[in-house]
Amino acid sequence: APRSYVSVRDGVLTASARSALSDLLTSHSDRHEDGSSFYVRPTDWNDEGAFYALTPTERVMETLLRAYNDTSPYVEYWSRDLHLQIHAHCDVDEGLLEDTGITLRHPDWGHVLYLDVQNGETRAPTIVFTDRIVGWDGLNLTDAKGSSRAEETKSDGVEMISIPAVPSRLLRFDGRLMHAV
């Protein structure tokens, strides 16, 4: 069964930090066709030079991930400056799936950081399906560390948590879980 871990923290950024990060990510989404980027995290957690060599956006992500003691080696992130409904999905390595046809590699953790919520008017929630992993029953799953396991996701109903969009809110959940933003 999936570890139905969902955590919500409010006030993770000051208003000025949120505004600056929002501006950076708006510029980021303008430069990238799908708004996505990828970076390799520093391996020496005690090397402050490595931390300061990151972009300002990556520094914010590093600070938040370190607060969770998250040591995942890679981060893939998306940004967009408008609300788009993203249907229920799971985050998987599409390239690996295309190459193997059956192996689904997923991140250890999924995160959503809410920055601008259009003057408090938009509260479009993120839905996390706490009993649905990767959306397919019984396929070979591979986590970010390469550990493999087969899991079933069948149940009689659907369990979900709805997390409203609130400025400076950080949502963290098991990376295998299906979600809609």
Salt bridges, closest charged atoms under 4 A:
ASP10 OD1 - ARG169 NE 2.55
GLU62 OE2 - ARG41 NE 2.67
GLU62 OE1 - ARG66 NE 3.33
ASP70 OD1 - ARG41 NH1 3.39
ASP70 OD2 - ARG172 NH1 3.10
ASP91 OD1 - HIS89 NE2 3.38
ASP91 OD2 - HIS179 NE2 3.45
ASP93 OD2 - ARG105 NH2 2.31
ASP108 OD2 - LYS145 NZ 2.76
ASP116 OD1 - ARG18 NH1 3.65
ASP131 OD2 - ARG132 NH1 3.81
ASP143 OD2 - ARG149 NH1 3.96
GLU151 OE2 - ARG149 NE 2.87
GLU151 OE2 - ARG176 NH1 2.86
ASP174 OD2 - ARG3 NE 2.80
ASP174 OD2 - ARG176 NH2 2.85
